[in-house]
Structures are given as structure tokens and as C-alpha cells.
Amino acid sequence: MRTLFLAAVAGWCSCASSREAKTSPPVVHPSASPVLVELDKGDVLAAIMPHMTELEACTAEEGKRSPGSQGHVVMRWTVLPSGVVSEVAVATPNGPAELVTCFGAALRTVRFPVHEKQGAPIEFPFTYSFAPSVEPVREELMQGDILEGVAAHLNELGECAGRSRRERGARGRVVMQWTILPSGVVDAVGEVSGDDPDEVVECFVATIRTWRFPAHQKPGEPVTFPFKY
């Protein structure tokens, strides 16, 4: 079975927001102002997700070349203030050359929100596997596990945000926090800050409580994540 997972390396994240998705219902991701000061992890994730088909095509070809293989490739690139990708390279040694080349070509087509301040190069790991396997319970969750879990449920949060927009015609911002138990179950969901109506926050809380993350051994710190729409 072919799979491709996203992860993120701590340190590349800035603190800003990206553009609002134009689908209906809206896809929630950190977003708001026409011209951002700088990109944050939500902007990066939102820009990459529409290109997952292209990235998965790269891993599919690698699977044909090396059946049953699995690996981890970290790609590094710079995003210019215009939103154009520049200086794409591989950050991990010994990555499959054809796969790295294909990843690089796909990433060069990604366009990020226009912003004022150019940030540090982005490092983004891609883990791929072409063979079914039973993974041992990991010691702790990584930032990439959190981002992958959030990305899988953005449309659900979009439903919550869509209610407010249909009723008020307004944009909003909310920072949510939750704890992930070693079983992968979400607990202690709440709002840290925001200006959303109570019904939107309640919808976010109820939705996030249904999420499930990979089981792990060591409890981590509470997850704090900003959402703008």
C-alpha cells in the first residue's frame, strides 16, 4: 500500500496568516489579511495541501522503482515575498535522486501568499512507505503528527466557520488548545483567545474532541493552534 505523510520541522514557523480559501464551505486555515507580514505554519500547510496529488505521484514512481521501500526525505526551500518558491534542495543525505528531483519540481509550482517579510528557509519532511506494516507505538508525537492530524479535519472546521460567515458575513480568528492523551484521544479542548461567537467556538470544541491522533507513550504539552477564516 502506498502512503505519503507530511511532517514539519520545528523552527521554520513565523507568525502571520494566509489567504482565505474560496471553496464552499470554506477550508479553515490561518488566514486573513490581503498582504501578510510573514508566513506561518498554517500558510505553509495550506499552500502545500493542494499539491499532495503531485507529491504522491512522485512517491508512486519511486514505489515502482523500489517496491516495498520506505523512507524519509526532508526538502528545503525559500519562499520569496512574492509567494514564489526559490532555491529548492534536499536537506537529508542519501535521498533517492529521482524522488528528490520529482519533489523539487512539484514544490516549485506551489504559490504561497504574498507577504512583506521573507522568512527563513522552510524545511518540510515527507515520509513514504510502499509496504503494509504494523508500526510500534511511538514514544511521543512530533509536530508533523499534529499538523497532519489538523490538516485531515480542516473541512470539518470549515463547516463551523461557514455558519458564522453565512449569518454574520464576517471573518474571524480563534486560537484553540487541546491535550492529546497517549491513546491518541483528544481531551481538555478549549478556546485560548478569539473574537468568534459562542456557537462557533462550541462547534470547534465539539469537532476537535472527535479527532484521533497516533497512539504514543509519552504525554506531550497541550497543543495550541490558531485558525483564521
Kinemage of the C-alpha trace (Angstrom):
@kinemage 1
@onewidth
@group {chain A} dominant
@subgroup {mainchain}
@vectorlist {calphas} color= white
{ca met a 1} P 0.000 0.000 0.000
{ca arg a 2} L 1.421 3.381 -0.989
{ca thr a 3} L 1.230 6.165 1.532
{ca leu a 4} L 2.720 9.616 1.880
{ca phe a 5} L 2.731 11.510 5.118
{ca leu a 6} L 3.533 15.137 5.889
{ca ala a 7} L 5.507 16.382 8.832
{ca ala a 8} L 7.094 19.666 9.801
{ca val a 9} L 10.394 20.613 11.386
{ca ala a 10} L 10.180 22.981 14.330
{ca gly a 11} L 11.807 26.305 13.664
{ca trp a 12} L 10.525 27.364 10.252
{ca cys a 13} L 7.232 28.729 11.541
{ca ser a 14} L 6.661 32.501 11.502
{ca cys a 15} L 3.712 34.315 12.997
{ca ala a 16} L 1.273 35.605 10.412
{ca ser a 17} L -1.664 34.300 8.359
{ca ser a 18} L -2.643 33.306 4.847
{ca arg a 19} L -5.470 33.924 2.385
{ca glu a 20} L -8.985 32.719 2.904
{ca ala a 21} L -9.934 29.603 0.934
{ca lys a 22} L -12.601 30.264 -1.707
{ca thr a 23} L -14.394 26.925 -1.534
{ca ser a 24} L -17.812 26.425 -0.005
{ca pro a 25} L -17.828 25.509 2.801
{ca pro a 26} L -14.616 27.444 3.471
{ca val a 27} L -11.500 25.500 4.357
{ca val a 28} L -10.182 26.852 7.633
{ca his a 29} L -6.537 27.738 7.840
{ca pro a 30} L -4.671 30.606 9.441
{ca ser a 31} L -5.606 33.419 7.054
{ca ala a 32} L -6.966 36.902 6.806
{ca ser a 33} L -5.156 39.990 5.523
{ca pro a 34} L -4.605 40.690 1.773
{ca val a 35} L -0.850 41.223 2.254
{ca leu a 36} L 0.698 39.359 5.163
{ca val a 37} L 3.673 40.474 7.197
{ca glu a 38} L 5.184 36.979 7.091
{ca leu a 39} L 4.126 33.363 6.624
{ca asp a 40} L 3.271 30.994 9.454
{ca lys a 41} L 2.892 27.210 9.604
{ca gly a 42} L -0.764 27.417 8.631
{ca asp a 43} L 0.094 29.314 5.439
{ca val a 44} L 2.713 26.727 4.524
{ca leu a 45} L 0.407 23.797 5.181
{ca ala a 46} L -2.496 25.386 3.285
{ca ala a 47} L -0.287 26.023 0.238
{ca ile a 48} L 1.172 22.504 0.146
{ca met a 49} L -2.036 20.508 0.641
{ca pro a 50} L -3.497 21.231 -2.848
{ca his a 51} L -0.294 19.771 -4.346
{ca met a 52} L -0.422 16.460 -2.489
{ca thr a 53} L -1.569 14.650 -5.640
{ca glu a 54} L 1.603 15.724 -7.446
{ca leu a 55} L 3.797 14.749 -4.499
{ca glu a 56} L 2.080 11.381 -4.186
{ca ala a 57} L 2.685 10.798 -7.904
{ca cys a 58} L 6.394 11.221 -7.181
{ca thr a 59} L 6.289 8.558 -4.476
{ca ala a 60} L 4.242 6.264 -6.721
{ca glu a 61} L 7.028 6.318 -9.307
{ca glu a 62} L 9.575 5.647 -6.577
{ca gly a 63} L 7.471 2.674 -5.475
{ca lys a 64} L 7.686 1.248 -8.980
{ca arg a 65} L 11.465 1.650 -8.941
{ca ser a 66} L 11.878 0.261 -5.415
{ca pro a 67} L 8.906 -1.930 -4.403
{ca gly a 68} L 8.481 -2.336 -0.660
{ca ser a 69} L 10.754 0.585 0.158
{ca gln a 70} L 10.109 3.278 2.713
{ca gly a 71} L 11.964 6.395 3.704
{ca his a 72} L 12.072 9.951 4.914
{ca val a 73} L 13.064 12.931 2.757
{ca val a 74} L 13.364 16.484 4.075
{ca met a 75} L 13.026 19.158 1.391
{ca arg a 76} L 14.221 22.726 1.934
{ca trp a 77} L 13.110 25.786 0.005
{ca thr a 78} L 12.809 29.557 0.265
{ca val a 79} L 9.603 31.484 -0.317
{ca leu a 80} L 10.129 34.957 -1.784
{ca pro a 81} L 7.849 37.820 -0.649
{ca ser a 82} L 6.052 37.462 -3.995
{ca gly a 83} L 4.999 33.950 -2.904
{ca val a 84} L 7.239 32.261 -5.475
{ca val a 85} L 9.329 29.273 -4.392
{ca ser a 86} L 13.097 29.598 -4.772
{ca glu a 87} L 16.224 27.562 -4.028
{ca val a 88} L 14.643 24.118 -3.648
{ca ala a 89} L 17.034 21.468 -2.321
{ca val a 90} L 17.091 18.276 -0.296
{ca ala a 91} L 18.139 18.618 3.354
{ca thr a 92} L 18.635 14.918 4.093
{ca pro a 93} L 21.554 12.866 2.792
{ca asn a 94} L 21.151 9.802 0.589
{ca gly a 95} L 17.604 10.543 -0.581
{ca pro a 96} L 16.555 8.731 -3.788
{ca ala a 97} L 17.744 11.046 -6.585
{ca glu a 98} L 14.684 10.578 -8.815
{ca leu a 99} L 12.299 11.133 -5.916
{ca val a 100} L 14.129 14.266 -4.775
{ca thr a 101} L 14.084 15.669 -8.320
{ca cys a 102} L 10.354 14.988 -8.640
{ca phe a 103} L 9.606 16.537 -5.237
{ca gly a 104} L 11.634 19.608 -6.216
{ca ala a 105} L 9.745 20.065 -9.486
{ca ala a 106} L 6.385 19.781 -7.680
{ca leu a 107} L 7.361 22.208 -4.921
{ca arg a 108} L 8.496 24.839 -7.436
{ca thr a 109} L 4.897 25.052 -8.682
{ca val a 110} L 3.497 25.876 -5.218
{ca arg a 111} L 2.486 29.504 -4.751
{ca phe a 112} L 2.310 30.976 -1.275
{ca pro a 113} L 0.518 34.137 -0.115
{ca val a 114} L 2.235 37.419 -0.895
{ca his a 115} L 3.909 38.778 2.224
{ca glu a 116} L 6.221 41.578 3.272
{ca lys a 117} L 8.981 39.872 5.258
{ca gln a 118} L 10.945 36.979 3.772
{ca gly a 119} L 11.362 34.269 6.383
{ca ala a 120} L 13.973 31.595 6.959
{ca pro a 121} L 14.110 28.629 4.553
{ca ile a 122} L 11.342 26.103 5.114
{ca glu a 123} L 12.280 22.506 5.909
{ca phe a 124} L 9.459 20.042 5.368
{ca pro a 125} L 9.799 16.249 5.785
{ca phe a 126} L 7.930 13.737 3.633
{ca thr a 127} L 7.732 10.155 4.903
{ca tyr a 128} L 6.712 7.494 2.407
{ca ser a 129} L 6.024 3.773 2.554
{ca phe a 130} L 5.060 1.191 -0.069
{ca ala a 131} L 4.605 -1.856 2.137
{ca pro a 132} L 1.950 -2.569 4.771
{ca ser a 133} L 3.465 -2.681 8.193
{ca val a 134} L 2.470 -2.608 11.821
{ca glu a 135} L 4.228 0.291 13.442
{ca pro a 136} L 5.222 0.030 17.084
{ca val a 137} L 3.694 2.594 19.403
{ca arg a 138} L 5.879 5.672 19.082
{ca glu a 139} L 7.463 7.268 22.107
{ca glu a 140} L 5.921 10.715 21.565
{ca leu a 141} L 4.108 12.753 18.940
{ca met a 142} L 6.086 15.030 16.653
{ca gln a 143} L 4.967 18.386 15.289
{ca gly a 144} L 4.373 16.731 11.933
{ca asp a 145} L 1.909 14.284 13.509
{ca ile a 146} L -0.070 17.229 14.881
{ca leu a 147} L -0.085 19.110 11.563
{ca glu a 148} L -1.127 16.018 9.642
{ca gly a 149} L -3.984 15.422 12.066
{ca val a 150} L -5.186 19.028 11.850
{ca ala a 151} L -4.949 19.059 8.041
{ca ala a 152} L -7.174 15.989 7.808
{ca his a 153} L -10.002 17.813 9.597
{ca leu a 154} L -9.853 21.354 8.182
{ca asn a 155} L -13.057 20.877 6.198
{ca glu a 156} L -14.932 19.984 9.375
{ca leu a 157} L -13.820 23.235 10.985
{ca gly a 158} L -14.787 24.976 7.771
{ca glu a 159} L -18.370 23.897 8.411
{ca cys a 160} L -18.233 25.582 11.826
{ca ala a 161} L -16.764 28.777 10.393
{ca gly a 162} L -19.199 28.727 7.486
{ca arg a 163} L -22.160 29.042 9.819
{ca ser a 164} L -20.795 32.265 11.256
{ca arg a 165} L -19.972 33.707 7.846
{ca arg a 166} L -23.388 32.902 6.446
{ca glu a 167} L -25.090 34.501 9.413
{ca arg a 168} L -22.770 37.444 10.017
{ca gly a 169} L -20.841 37.786 6.770
{ca ala a 170} L -17.708 38.305 8.849
{ca arg a 171} L -14.246 36.864 9.171
{ca gly a 172} L -12.996 35.532 12.442
{ca arg a 173} L -9.994 34.255 14.337
{ca val a 174} L -9.816 31.729 17.129
{ca val a 175} L -6.892 30.100 18.932
{ca met a 176} L -7.764 26.639 20.203
{ca gln a 177} L -5.901 24.457 22.676
{ca trp a 178} L -6.256 20.753 23.404
{ca thr a 179} L -4.432 17.859 25.039
{ca ile a 180} L -3.676 14.571 23.278
{ca leu a 181} L -3.710 11.542 25.557
{ca pro a 182} L -1.259 8.658 24.933
{ca ser a 183} L -4.167 6.697 23.436
{ca gly a 184} L -4.482 9.377 20.744
{ca val a 185} L -7.784 10.652 22.145
{ca val a 186} L -8.253 14.427 22.408
{ca asp a 187} L -9.059 15.893 25.818
{ca ala a 188} L -9.402 19.303 27.508
{ca val a 189} L -10.405 21.238 24.402
{ca gly a 190} L -10.887 24.969 24.859
{ca glu a 191} L -10.510 28.421 23.384
{ca val a 192} L -7.358 30.362 24.281
{ca ser a 193} L -8.328 33.589 22.530
{ca gly a 194} L -10.535 34.799 19.728
{ca asp a 195} L -13.429 37.006 18.725
{ca asp a 196} L -15.812 34.354 17.426
{ca pro a 197} L -19.403 33.891 18.601
{ca asp a 198} L -20.007 31.255 21.235
{ca glu a 199} L -21.710 28.915 18.756
{ca val a 200} L -18.628 28.851 16.523
{ca val a 201} L -16.311 28.127 19.441
{ca glu a 202} L -18.660 25.414 20.689
{ca cys a 203} L -18.652 23.845 17.215
{ca phe a 204} L -14.844 23.947 17.115
{ca val a 205} L -14.649 22.331 20.568
{ca ala a 206} L -17.112 19.565 19.672
{ca thr a 207} L -15.328 18.865 16.384
{ca ile a 208} L -11.798 18.774 17.796
{ca arg a 209} L -12.936 16.360 20.521
{ca thr a 210} L -13.680 13.776 17.809
{ca trp a 211} L -10.136 13.850 16.375
{ca arg a 212} L -7.795 10.938 16.891
{ca phe a 213} L -4.005 11.067 16.738
{ca pro a 214} L -1.448 8.224 16.687
{ca ala a 215} L -1.041 6.340 19.949
{ca his a 216} L 2.176 7.167 21.793
{ca gln a 217} L 3.864 6.522 25.115
{ca lys a 218} L 4.885 9.916 26.455
{ca pro a 219} L 2.256 12.634 27.097
{ca gly a 220} L 3.144 15.921 25.411
{ca glu a 221} L 2.423 19.557 26.075
{ca pro a 222} L -1.034 20.930 25.209
{ca val a 223} L -1.417 21.778 21.516
{ca thr a 224} L -2.154 25.441 20.731
{ca phe a 225} L -3.249 26.180 17.162
{ca pro a 226} L -4.572 29.387 15.533
{ca phe a 227} L -7.350 29.290 12.941
{ca lys a 228} L -8.436 32.199 10.739
{ca tyr a 229} L -11.118 32.216 8.100
